[in-house]
Amino acid sequence: MNDLVRQHTALDESDLEWLHLLVSEWQLLSDLSFADLVLWVPTRDGARYVSVAQMRPNTGPTSYQDDMVGHLVPRGRRPMLDAALDEGRIVREGDPEWREEVPVRVESIPVRREGRVLGVIARNTNLLTVRTPSRLELTYLQSASDLAQMIAAGSFPFPGQQVDMDASPRVGDGLIRLDADGVVQYASPNALSAYHRLGLAADLVGHHLGRTTAELAPSRGPVDEALVKLASGWAPRETEVESNGGVIQLRAIPLKPKGPRIGSLVLLRDVTELRRRERELITKDATIREIHHRVKNNLQTVAALLRLQARRIGSAEGREALGEAVRRVGSIAIVHETLSQTLDERVEFDEIADRVLAMVAEISPGRVTGRRTGRFGILDAEVATPLSMVLTEVLQNALEHGFGTTAAPGGEQGTVEVSAVRGGTRTEGRLLVTVQDDGRGLPEDFDAGRTGNLGLQIVRTLVEGELGGTFDMLPAPERGTRVVLDIPVRAEKH
């Protein structure tokens, strides 16, 4: 709609925003009318109309099998559009049109904003299935007529009340028509069923909806006056009412076809099962996060015990082995700590990589600088956990064998850089990780596939076996060592 309005019409941005507000609401008018709606806006030169939006009803058959958006019609071809635009009134005159052997009644509703008519809604009703209307259908049609008059007067939609139609109640979910005092004139079967779910034993017709709703809703104090007013339809508002194990969603729409409020529409939907499932998911999420938190605490306890054990060992080699174990456990704990703070089993791995880099660099404080470039992005937990261990081993190996962990202060200095490229160089859905240092480099007879210490064996097992990727270690172009990891990952969601 934005492109069509800006390309063909002289409407400004505030007018376009009003049309967006209208289109966000007009499913209501379409369903109450049992009719298709097409929004026509005059072109910049006034010689034609362009259709910028279309809506089909959920309550009846469509009048248009084809998409009308983008069609241009010369002025004069559809006199009812001309009359509604020029005279600013709803036009219903004329005989039904025949479209593919289907009779269609056409009406034109001017769209007014601040005294100006911006365009015209063509309301097209399929008459093929017309029958004697029921009480429900009569209520729908009368409400549609009231809304059409409000659109023509510029009092609907309500400014600042843009509605998410996917989340709000629809006409078919349940409808109640109130008079000006808030007394129920008509309640659809679905609406009555929803109130029975809240514990209502009687009929709704003839009762004040606001007071009835407030009495059903549990309250420790006086009757909730705000709920009374909202359910009485005094203002365009939405709320939820929970009682007797049921939850209903209410939306009030004041009806002011000629200025003063003559009554209200209340749309409602039984959302009991939806809210129950949402609460179950919240409970499940909280349980999962608590589990990750406890696992993190347990891993930190294990790491602390290993540190205590290391202090009691006289062998330097034994202390170093336990120190490596502490760092391995710590890398897993970092992942679980991050998972304990998220709502799903996916984590932003850049933070984890930075913390692993800082943790490993502690074994050579002041001598080797670590940095990260690029983005790892969001990874699944089953990828993040082994990858954090792999990164820990590779970094630890670079510091230990590239620079030495026991050098005297002021000895070897250098840099270890971790770079990540999401998408990879071969195919989409891969993560390419490079860890490069400017240390001593590899021995001449080094073969990453066959030789290596325990850390490199762990890396090969995790990368090739668990992550399904590839691992290579080779001399850096100028000096030092380069480790390349190519890992398949799920596409990142933004």
C-alpha positions as CSV (number, residue, x, y, z in Angstrom):
1,M,0.0,0.0,0.0
2,N,2.8,2.4,0.8
3,D,4.3,2.1,-2.7
4,L,0.9,2.5,-4.5
5,V,-0.1,5.6,-2.4
6,R,3.2,7.3,-2.9
7,Q,3.5,6.5,-6.6
8,H,-0.1,7.4,-7.7
9,T,-1.6,9.8,-5.1
10,A,-1.1,13.1,-3.5
11,L,-1.7,11.9,0.1
12,D,0.9,12.8,2.7
13,E,2.5,10.6,5.3
14,S,-0.1,11.4,8.0
15,D,-2.9,10.4,5.5
16,L,-1.1,7.2,4.7
17,E,-0.8,6.4,8.4
18,W,-4.6,6.9,8.8
19,L,-5.2,4.5,5.9
20,H,-2.9,2.0,7.6
21,L,-4.9,2.4,10.8
22,L,-8.1,1.8,8.8
23,V,-6.8,-1.3,7.1
24,S,-5.7,-2.7,10.4
25,E,-9.3,-2.5,11.6
26,W,-11.4,-3.1,8.5
27,Q,-11.6,-6.9,8.8
28,L,-14.2,-6.1,11.5
29,L,-16.3,-4.2,8.9
30,S,-15.9,-6.9,6.3
31,D,-17.0,-9.7,8.6
32,L,-20.0,-7.7,10.0
33,S,-21.0,-6.8,6.4
34,F,-20.5,-10.3,5.0
35,A,-18.8,-8.3,2.2
36,D,-15.6,-7.7,0.3
37,L,-13.9,-4.4,0.8
38,V,-11.7,-2.5,-1.7
39,L,-10.1,0.8,-0.8
40,W,-9.9,3.2,-3.8
41,V,-7.9,6.4,-3.6
42,P,-8.0,9.1,-6.3
43,T,-4.7,9.5,-8.3
44,R,-2.6,12.7,-8.1
45,D,-4.2,14.1,-11.3
46,G,-7.8,13.2,-10.1
47,A,-8.5,11.4,-13.4
48,R,-8.4,7.8,-12.0
49,Y,-8.7,5.7,-8.9
50,V,-6.1,3.2,-7.7
51,S,-7.0,0.3,-5.4
52,V,-4.5,0.2,-2.6
53,A,-6.0,-2.5,-0.3
54,Q,-8.5,-5.4,-0.3
55,M,-10.2,-7.5,2.3
56,R,-12.4,-10.6,2.1
57,P,-14.9,-11.6,4.7
58,N,-14.5,-14.6,7.0
59,T,-18.3,-14.8,7.5
60,G,-19.5,-15.2,3.9
61,P,-18.6,-15.9,0.2
62,T,-16.3,-13.5,-1.6
63,S,-17.4,-11.3,-4.5
64,Y,-13.9,-11.0,-6.0
65,Q,-12.0,-14.1,-7.0
66,D,-9.1,-12.0,-8.3
67,D,-6.7,-9.7,-6.5
68,M,-7.9,-6.1,-7.0
69,V,-4.9,-4.3,-5.4
70,G,-3.0,-2.1,-7.9
71,H,-5.9,-1.8,-10.4
72,L,-6.5,1.6,-12.0
73,V,-10.0,2.8,-12.9
74,P,-10.8,6.0,-14.8
75,R,-13.1,8.5,-13.1
76,G,-16.6,8.2,-14.4
77,R,-16.6,4.5,-14.9
78,R,-17.9,3.8,-11.4
79,P,-20.4,6.6,-10.6
80,M,-20.9,5.4,-7.0
81,L,-17.2,6.0,-6.3
82,D,-17.5,9.5,-7.8
83,A,-20.6,10.3,-5.7
84,A,-19.1,9.1,-2.4
85,L,-15.9,11.1,-3.1
86,D,-17.5,14.3,-4.2
87,E,-20.4,14.4,-1.8
88,G,-18.8,12.7,1.2
89,R,-21.7,10.4,1.9
90,I,-22.4,6.7,1.8
91,V,-23.9,5.8,-1.6
92,R,-26.2,2.7,-1.9
93,E,-28.2,3.6,-5.0
94,G,-28.1,1.4,-8.1
95,D,-28.9,-2.1,-9.2
96,P,-26.8,-5.2,-8.3
97,E,-23.8,-5.9,-10.6
98,W,-23.4,-9.3,-12.2
99,R,-19.9,-10.8,-11.9
100,E,-19.4,-14.3,-13.4
101,E,-23.2,-15.0,-13.0
102,V,-23.1,-13.8,-9.4
103,P,-25.2,-10.8,-8.3
104,V,-23.2,-8.3,-6.2
105,R,-24.6,-5.4,-4.3
106,V,-22.1,-2.5,-4.3
107,E,-22.0,0.4,-1.8
108,S,-19.4,3.2,-1.5
109,I,-18.2,4.5,1.9
110,P,-16.1,7.7,2.0
111,V,-13.0,7.6,4.1
112,R,-12.8,10.9,6.0
113,R,-9.9,12.3,8.0
114,E,-10.1,15.7,9.6
115,G,-12.8,16.9,7.3
116,R,-11.1,15.6,4.1
117,V,-12.2,12.6,2.1
118,L,-9.0,10.6,1.4
119,G,-10.6,7.7,-0.6
120,V,-13.6,5.4,-0.9
121,I,-14.3,1.9,0.4
122,A,-16.3,-0.2,-2.1
123,R,-18.3,-2.7,-0.1
124,N,-19.3,-5.6,-2.4
125,T,-21.8,-8.2,-1.1
126,N,-22.3,-11.5,-2.8
127,L,-26.1,-11.9,-3.1
128,L,-26.1,-15.5,-4.3
129,T,-26.7,-17.0,-0.8
130,V,-29.1,-14.3,0.5
131,R,-31.8,-15.7,2.7
132,T,-34.0,-14.4,5.5
133,P,-31.5,-13.0,8.0
134,S,-31.3,-14.4,11.6
135,R,-31.1,-12.3,14.7
136,L,-27.3,-12.7,14.6
137,E,-27.0,-11.5,11.0
138,L,-29.3,-8.6,11.6
139,T,-27.1,-7.5,14.5
140,Y,-24.0,-7.9,12.4
141,L,-25.5,-5.8,9.6
142,Q,-26.7,-3.0,11.9
143,S,-23.3,-2.9,13.6
144,A,-21.6,-2.7,10.1
145,S,-23.9,0.2,9.2
146,D,-22.9,2.1,12.3
147,L,-19.2,1.5,11.6
148,A,-19.6,2.6,8.0
149,Q,-21.2,5.9,9.2
150,M,-18.3,6.4,11.6
151,I,-15.8,5.9,8.8
152,A,-17.7,8.4,6.7
153,A,-17.7,10.8,9.6
154,G,-14.0,10.4,10.3
155,S,-14.6,8.9,13.8
156,F,-13.4,5.4,13.0
157,P,-10.8,4.0,13.3
158,F,-9.8,5.4,16.7
159,P,-6.6,7.3,16.6
160,G,-3.7,5.7,18.6
161,Q,-5.6,2.4,18.8
162,Q,-4.0,0.3,16.1
163,V,-5.0,-3.3,16.7
164,D,-3.2,-6.5,16.0
165,M,-6.0,-8.4,14.4
166,D,-4.1,-11.7,14.8
167,A,-4.2,-11.3,18.5
168,S,-7.5,-9.5,19.0
169,P,-10.9,-11.2,19.1
170,R,-12.7,-11.5,15.7
171,V,-16.4,-11.2,15.0
172,G,-16.9,-14.9,14.7
173,D,-15.2,-15.5,18.1
174,G,-18.1,-13.9,20.0
175,L,-20.0,-10.6,19.8
176,I,-22.2,-8.7,22.2
177,R,-24.2,-5.6,21.3
178,L,-24.8,-3.1,24.1
179,D,-27.1,-0.1,24.3
180,A,-26.0,3.3,25.5
181,D,-26.3,2.3,29.2
182,G,-24.2,-0.8,28.7
183,V,-27.1,-3.2,28.8
184,V,-26.9,-6.3,26.6
185,Q,-29.2,-6.2,23.6
186,Y,-27.8,-9.3,21.9
187,A,-25.1,-11.9,22.6
188,S,-24.0,-14.4,20.0
189,P,-23.9,-18.1,21.0
190,N,-20.1,-18.1,21.2
191,A,-20.1,-15.0,23.4
192,L,-22.7,-16.7,25.7
193,S,-20.5,-19.8,25.9
194,A,-17.5,-17.8,26.8
195,Y,-19.4,-16.2,29.8
196,H,-20.7,-19.6,30.9
197,R,-17.0,-20.6,31.0
198,L,-16.5,-17.8,33.5
199,G,-19.3,-19.1,35.7
200,L,-22.3,-17.2,34.4
201,A,-25.5,-19.3,34.9
202,A,-28.1,-17.0,33.4
203,D,-28.6,-15.3,30.1
204,L,-26.8,-12.1,29.2
205,V,-29.5,-10.2,27.4
206,G,-31.1,-7.5,29.6
207,H,-28.2,-7.5,32.0
208,H,-25.6,-4.8,32.5
209,L,-22.4,-6.3,31.0
210,G,-19.9,-4.2,33.0
211,R,-21.4,-5.1,36.4
212,T,-22.0,-8.7,35.4
213,T,-18.4,-9.1,34.3
214,A,-17.0,-7.4,37.4
215,E,-19.1,-9.7,39.6
216,L,-17.7,-12.8,37.8
217,A,-14.1,-11.6,38.1
218,P,-12.5,-12.5,41.4
219,S,-11.8,-9.4,43.5
220,R,-10.6,-9.0,47.2
221,G,-11.9,-5.4,47.4
222,P,-14.8,-3.3,46.0
223,V,-16.1,-3.9,42.5
224,D,-13.5,-3.0,39.9
225,E,-14.9,0.2,38.4
226,A,-12.4,0.3,35.5
227,L,-13.5,-3.2,34.5
228,V,-17.2,-2.1,34.7
229,K,-16.6,0.9,32.4
230,L,-14.5,-1.1,29.9
231,A,-17.0,-4.0,29.7
232,S,-19.7,-1.3,29.3
233,G,-18.1,-0.1,26.1
234,W,-17.4,3.5,27.2
235,A,-14.0,3.6,25.4
236,P,-12.1,1.5,22.8
237,R,-10.1,-0.8,25.1
238,E,-9.0,-4.4,25.4
239,T,-8.6,-6.5,28.6
240,E,-8.8,-10.1,29.8
241,V,-11.0,-11.5,32.5
242,E,-10.2,-14.6,34.4
243,S,-12.6,-16.5,36.6
244,N,-13.7,-20.0,37.5
245,G,-10.7,-21.4,35.6
246,G,-11.7,-19.7,32.4
247,V,-10.1,-16.7,30.6
248,I,-11.8,-14.5,28.0
249,Q,-10.4,-11.6,26.0
250,L,-12.6,-8.6,25.6
251,R,-12.4,-5.7,23.1
252,A,-14.9,-2.8,23.4
253,I,-15.8,-0.6,20.4
254,P,-18.0,2.4,21.1
255,L,-20.6,3.1,18.4
256,K,-21.1,6.8,17.4
257,P,-22.6,6.8,13.9
258,K,-24.1,10.3,14.4
259,G,-21.8,11.8,17.1
260,P,-23.2,10.7,20.5
261,R,-22.6,7.2,21.6
262,I,-25.6,5.0,20.9
263,G,-24.1,1.8,22.2
264,S,-21.1,-0.5,21.9
265,L,-19.8,-3.6,20.3
266,V,-17.9,-6.0,22.5
267,L,-15.9,-8.7,20.8
268,L,-14.7,-11.5,22.9
269,R,-12.8,-14.8,22.6
270,D,-12.3,-17.7,25.0
271,V,-8.5,-17.9,25.4
272,T,-8.5,-20.3,28.3
273,E,-6.6,-23.1,26.6
274,L,-4.2,-20.6,24.9
275,R,-3.3,-19.0,28.3
276,R,-2.9,-22.5,29.9
277,R,-0.4,-23.5,27.2
278,E,1.4,-20.2,27.6
279,R,1.7,-20.8,31.4
280,E,3.0,-24.3,30.8
281,L,5.6,-23.0,28.4
282,I,6.7,-20.3,30.9
283,T,7.0,-23.0,33.6
284,K,8.9,-25.2,31.3
285,D,11.3,-22.4,30.3
286,A,11.8,-21.5,34.0
287,T,12.6,-25.1,34.8
288,I,15.1,-25.5,32.0
289,R,16.8,-22.3,33.0
290,E,17.0,-23.4,36.6
291,I,18.5,-26.7,35.5
292,H,21.2,-24.9,33.5
293,H,21.9,-22.6,36.5
294,R,22.3,-25.6,38.8
295,V,24.6,-27.4,36.3
296,K,26.7,-24.3,36.1
297,N,27.0,-24.2,39.9
298,N,27.9,-27.9,40.0
299,L,30.6,-27.4,37.4
300,Q,32.0,-24.5,39.3
301,T,32.1,-26.7,42.4
302,V,34.0,-29.4,40.5
303,A,36.4,-26.8,39.2
304,A,37.0,-25.5,42.7
305,L,37.6,-29.0,44.0
306,L,40.1,-29.6,41.2
307,R,41.9,-26.3,42.1
308,L,42.1,-27.5,45.8
309,Q,43.5,-30.8,44.6
310,A,46.1,-29.1,42.4
311,R,47.4,-27.1,45.4
312,R,48.2,-30.4,47.2
313,I,50.1,-32.0,44.4
314,G,53.9,-31.5,44.5
315,S,54.4,-32.4,40.8
316,A,54.4,-29.5,38.4
317,E,53.1,-31.8,35.6
318,G,50.2,-32.9,37.8
319,R,49.3,-29.3,38.7
320,E,49.3,-28.4,35.0
321,A,47.1,-31.3,34.1
322,L,44.6,-30.4,36.8
323,G,44.7,-26.7,35.6
324,E,43.8,-27.9,32.1
325,A,40.9,-29.9,33.5
326,V,39.7,-26.7,35.4
327,R,39.7,-24.7,32.2
328,R,37.8,-27.5,30.3
329,V,35.1,-27.6,33.0
330,G,35.0,-23.8,33.1
331,S,34.3,-23.5,29.4
332,I,31.3,-25.8,29.7
333,A,30.1,-23.8,32.8
334,I,30.2,-20.6,30.7
335,V,27.8,-22.1,28.2
336,H,25.3,-23.3,30.9
337,E,25.5,-19.9,32.6
338,T,24.5,-18.3,29.3
339,L,21.7,-20.8,28.7
340,S,20.3,-20.1,32.2
341,Q,19.7,-16.5,31.0
342,T,17.8,-17.3,27.8
343,L,14.3,-18.4,26.9
344,D,15.4,-21.1,24.4
345,E,18.2,-23.5,23.8
346,R,20.1,-21.0,21.6
347,V,22.9,-18.7,22.8
348,E,24.7,-15.7,21.5
349,F,28.2,-17.3,21.2
350,D,30.2,-14.1,20.8
351,E,30.0,-13.4,24.5
352,I,31.0,-17.0,25.3
353,A,34.0,-16.8,22.9
354,D,35.2,-13.6,24.6
355,R,34.9,-15.1,28.1
356,V,36.7,-18.3,27.0
357,L,39.5,-16.2,25.4
358,A,39.8,-14.2,28.7
359,M,39.8,-17.3,30.8
360,V,42.5,-19.1,28.8
361,A,44.6,-15.9,28.6
362,E,44.9,-15.9,32.4
363,I,47.6,-18.5,32.1
364,S,49.9,-16.0,30.5
365,P,49.0,-12.6,32.0
366,G,50.7,-9.6,30.6
367,R,52.5,-11.5,27.9
368,V,50.0,-12.6,25.2
369,T,47.1,-10.5,23.9
370,G,43.9,-12.1,22.7
371,R,41.3,-10.6,20.5
372,R,38.2,-11.6,18.5
373,T,37.1,-10.5,15.0
374,G,33.9,-11.3,13.2
375,R,30.7,-12.8,14.7
376,F,29.9,-16.4,15.7
377,G,26.2,-15.4,16.0
378,I,23.5,-17.4,17.6
379,L,24.2,-21.1,18.0
380,D,22.2,-24.1,19.3
381,A,23.2,-25.4,22.7
382,E,24.3,-28.7,21.2
383,V,26.8,-26.8,19.0
384,A,27.8,-24.2,21.6
385,T,28.9,-26.6,24.3
386,P,31.4,-28.7,22.3
387,L,32.5,-25.6,20.4
388,S,33.4,-23.8,23.7
389,M,35.5,-26.8,24.6
390,V,37.2,-26.9,21.2
391,L,37.9,-23.1,21.5
392,T,39.4,-23.6,25.0
393,E,41.7,-26.4,23.8
394,V,42.9,-24.6,20.7
395,L,43.6,-21.4,22.6
396,Q,45.3,-23.2,25.4
397,N,47.4,-25.1,22.9
398,A,48.4,-21.9,21.1
399,L,49.5,-20.2,24.4
400,E,51.3,-23.3,25.7
401,H,53.1,-24.4,22.6
402,G,53.3,-21.1,20.8
403,F,54.6,-19.0,23.6
404,G,55.2,-21.2,26.6
405,T,53.3,-21.0,29.8
406,T,56.3,-20.9,32.1
407,A,58.4,-18.1,30.5
408,A,59.8,-15.5,32.8
409,P,58.3,-12.1,33.1
410,G,59.2,-9.9,30.1
411,G,59.8,-13.0,28.0
412,E,57.9,-14.0,24.9
413,Q,55.1,-11.8,23.9
414,G,52.6,-12.1,21.1
415,T,49.0,-12.1,19.9
416,V,46.3,-14.8,19.5
417,E,43.4,-13.8,17.2
418,V,40.1,-15.6,16.9
419,S,38.1,-14.8,13.8
420,A,34.6,-16.1,12.9
421,V,32.7,-16.0,9.6
422,R,29.1,-17.0,9.5
423,G,28.1,-18.6,6.3
424,G,31.4,-20.2,5.4
425,T,33.3,-20.2,2.2
426,R,31.9,-23.4,0.7
427,T,28.1,-23.4,1.4
428,E,25.6,-21.5,3.4
429,G,24.8,-22.7,6.9
430,R,28.4,-23.1,8.0
431,L,30.7,-21.4,10.6
432,L,34.3,-20.9,9.7
433,V,36.5,-20.3,12.8
434,T,40.2,-19.4,12.5
435,V,42.6,-19.2,15.5
436,Q,46.0,-17.7,14.6
437,D,49.0,-16.9,16.8
438,D,52.3,-15.3,16.0
439,G,54.3,-17.7,18.2
440,R,57.0,-20.2,17.6
441,G,55.1,-22.2,15.0
442,L,54.8,-25.9,14.3
443,P,57.6,-28.5,14.3
444,E,58.7,-29.5,10.8
445,D,57.3,-33.0,11.1
446,F,54.0,-32.0,12.6
447,D,50.8,-33.8,11.3
448,A,47.5,-32.5,12.8
449,G,45.8,-35.7,11.7
450,R,48.0,-38.1,13.6
451,T,50.1,-36.3,16.2
452,G,49.2,-34.0,19.0
453,N,48.6,-34.0,22.7
454,L,45.4,-34.8,24.6
455,G,44.0,-31.4,23.9
456,L,44.3,-31.8,20.1
457,Q,42.8,-35.3,20.4
458,I,39.8,-33.8,22.2
459,V,39.5,-31.1,19.4
460,R,39.5,-33.7,16.6
461,T,37.0,-35.9,18.4
462,L,34.6,-33.0,19.1
463,V,34.9,-31.3,15.7
464,E,34.7,-34.3,13.5
465,G,32.6,-36.7,15.6
466,E,30.2,-34.5,17.5
467,L,30.0,-31.3,15.3
468,G,30.4,-33.0,11.9
469,G,32.9,-30.4,10.8
470,T,36.6,-30.4,9.7
471,F,39.7,-29.4,11.7
472,D,43.1,-28.4,10.3
473,M,46.3,-27.0,11.9
474,L,49.0,-25.5,9.6
475,P,51.7,-22.9,9.7
476,A,50.6,-19.2,9.5
477,P,51.6,-17.2,6.4
478,E,54.3,-15.2,8.2
479,R,54.9,-16.6,11.6
480,G,53.1,-18.8,14.1
481,T,50.3,-21.3,13.8
482,R,46.8,-21.2,12.2
483,V,43.9,-23.5,13.2
484,V,40.9,-23.7,10.9
485,L,37.5,-25.1,12.0
486,D,34.7,-25.5,9.5
487,I,31.4,-26.5,11.2
488,P,27.9,-26.9,9.9
489,V,25.3,-24.7,11.9
490,R,21.7,-23.9,11.7
491,A,20.7,-20.7,9.9
492,E,20.7,-17.7,12.3
493,K,17.3,-16.2,13.1
494,H,17.1,-12.4,13.5
